[in-house]
Amino acid sequence: MARIVVVGDVGGCSAELERLRPFVDDPGSVVVQVGDLVDRGPDTVGVLAFVRERLESDPRRWVQLLGNHESPYVGGEPFWPVPLGRAEAELLRRWWLTECLRVAAAIRTAEGEEFLLTHAGLAVPAWEELGAPVTAGTAADLLNTRPEELLWSWEGPLWAEAAQSVYPSWLFSGRPMPFSQIHGHSTIVSYRHGTWMCEERIRLRASVDWEARHTFTRLSSGRFVGVDPRHGTGGAPSWAPLVFEDAELISR
């Protein structure tokens, strides 16, 4: 058992990542970062240096997931107008080839709730394409085999939008979600304006921690937790990682 610290999209904001130092320095903590380390912010080089230090010094305590902004450097289609430098691109490719970059992870909380962690979330069609796994650990293991067609799909776990695709697929399909999920990539609110960006049926099931920048959406059979703080180009004015005490990493 450990303290599991889940970190949302960083987007090149190294100063925001430095705020994790108390957790990084705590030998009882394991950090799971859900992808999108790079782009937008002022210091992608510093972000990658920070993560490289963790992966090289104690890889058991830092789990790095793949985001859509890393995907062009490991097999996905280029989309961001400003490419990374050669050294940074090569670093991401090396992490992918050596499996330091993962597609998914799974945790079990002290209360017994299982969460699948991916960058964008797993919608019903993607879950069915995986074979409809019934545990978060199995789903993570299957995603970490890197199913190519699913991985690079606009509706896959790197690209699917929470409010438009992932949440509605579970809420309105009649399929019970077999485990809870944590994701970054997109959110159902605008933190900048303090407004909702989802349909009413989703909003009625949701709550927001505006200070930490986390959203919680309850289904009858599980819940979604969104952790993208929307740092933009300069970092969010306030945010916090999602912390689970006495939790267990069951797949990475």
N, C-alpha and C positions, 0 to 999 in steps of 0.2 A: 504494500500500500504506500501511496505517496501523495503529495499535493500535486494535482494536475493543473497546470496553468495554460489556458487556451488564449492565444493571441491572434487577433484579427489582422486584416490586410495592413501592411506597413507602407507600401507604395513609395519607397525611397526616402522616408522620413526617419533618418538615423537618430535624431534627438528623441523621438518618441520611443524608439526601440531601446535606447539607453535607460529608459525608466524601468526596464525589467531587471536591472542589475540586482536588486534585493532578492528576486526569485532565482536568478542565475547563480548567485553566490550561495544560495541555500542548498546543501546537498540532499535535502529531502524533497526537492521540487523537480518535476519533469515538465518541460515546456513543449507544447504542441503549437506550431505556427501554421495557419491554414492556407498559406500561399499569398501571392502578390507581394513579394518582397520589393520588387523593382518598379521603376517608372514613376512619373508625376512629381515626386518630391525632389528636394535639392541634393540628396546625397545617397544615391543607390550604391556607390562604391563603398561608403561607410557601412551601409546596411549589410552588404554581402561580406564585408570584413568581420563584422560582429558575428554573423551566423557561422562563418568559416571557423572562427575561433572556438565556438561552441561545438561544432561538429568534429573538430580535430582534437579538442581537449577532453570531451566527455560526451560522445555521441549517444550514450544511453539516456542522457538527460535533455536532449533536444531532438524533437521529431519535426522534420521539415516537410510540409506538404507542398505539392505543386499547384500553382495558380495559373490562370489563363495568361498572365503577363510574363510568366516564365516559359509558357508553352512554345512560343516560336523558336526557342533555342534548343528544344529537345525533340521536336517533331511536328509541332503544330504550325499553322499558317501565320506568317508575319501579319501584324495588324497595327502595331504601335508606330507612329511616324518617326520617333527618335530611337534608333537602335542602341543597344548597349555597346560599350567598348569591347574590343576583342578579348581582353583578359577576363572581363566579367561574363561574357558569353561562353567562353571556354570553361569557366568555373561551373556555370550552371550545367553545361553538357557533361562535365566530369561527375558532378553530383548525381545526375540522372543515370549515367552508365554504371556508377558504383552503388546505386540504390540508396544514396543519401537523400535524394528527393523521392518522396512517396506520394501515391495518389490519395491514400486514405489511412485513417487510424480509427481505433475504437477504444472507448473507455467504459468502465463500470464504476458508478459512484458508490459511496458508502451506503446509500439507501437501496442499491441494487438496480438503479436505472442504467440502461445501456444506451450509449450515444455513438452513432457513426459520425466521424468528422471528415468532411471533404471541403474543397474550396467553395463550391457553389451549391451543394446540396444534391440529393438523389431523388429525382422525380419518379413517378410510377413507371413510365415506359422504360427508363434506364434500369430501374430495379427489376422489372420483368425480364429485360434483356440479360441481366446477370443471372437469371434463373430463380428470381424471387427468394433470395436468402432470408431466413427467419431470425437471424441474430446479427447484431452490429459487427461482431468479430468476423463472421463469415463474409458479410458484405465487404468489409475492408480487405480481407484476404483476396477476394475475387477481383476487386478493383486494382489491387497491387500486382496482379498478373498483367496489367496494362492492356486491357482489351481495346485495340486500336480504334475500331470504328466508333465505339462508345466514347472513348476518351476525347477524341477531337471533335465530336458532334457539338453543334450549337445547343443542343438540349442535354448534353452530358454533364458530368460532375465538375467540369471546369467552367462552363459557360451558362448554364441554365439560370434564369432570373427567378428570384424567390417569389415575388408578388405575381408575376405573369405565368409562371410555369410550375415551379416546384410545389408551392403550397396548394394552389388550386388542384393539382393532379391528385393529391391525397385527400383534400377536403371534399371534393365533388365526384370522385370516381367510385366511391363505395368500397374501396379497398382499405382495410385497416393497416396502418403503418406499424410494422412489427417491432420497431425500435425508434428511439428519439434521434434527432440529428442536430449537429452544430455545423454552421457554415459561415463563410465570409462572402465576398464578391458583390453582393447586392443586399439591399435592405428594404423594409416595408414602410420606412419613414424618411422624412427629410430632417436630419438633426439641425441643419442650418436654420430652417424655418420653423421647426417644431410642429410639423404637419405630417399627416399620414399619406402614403403613396400606395394604397392597396384598396381593393374593393371592400365594401361594408361587411361582407360575410367573414372576411379574414380579420378585419379590424376588431370585430366583436369578440374574437377569440384571443386577441393579442394584448400584451402590455409592454411597456418600454421603461428601461432604466436610462433616462436621458443623460444623466451625469456619466455613467460608465459606457454608454452607447451600446447597449445590448437590447435586443428585442426577444420576446418570448411568446410563442404562438401555440396554444394548446389544441390538440386534437383529442378525440375520444380514446385513442390508443397510444398516444405519445405526444411529443412536442418538438417544435423547432426553436433553436436558439440562434439568432443572428449576431455575429460579433464583428462585422466590418465597421470600424469607427469613422470611415469616410474622411481620412486625413487630408485628402486633396493635395495641394502643392506645398502646404506649409505646416501640416499637423493640426489635429483637432484641439480645440481649447481645453477640453477635458475628455478623458477616456480612462478605461481600466481593463486589464485582462479579466477573463472569466476564470474563477478559481474554484476548484473542487478539493476539499480536504479529504484525506483518507480514501482516495480513489485508486483505481487500478487501470493500468494500460493493458488492454487485453489483445490488441493487435496494432502493429506499426509497420 
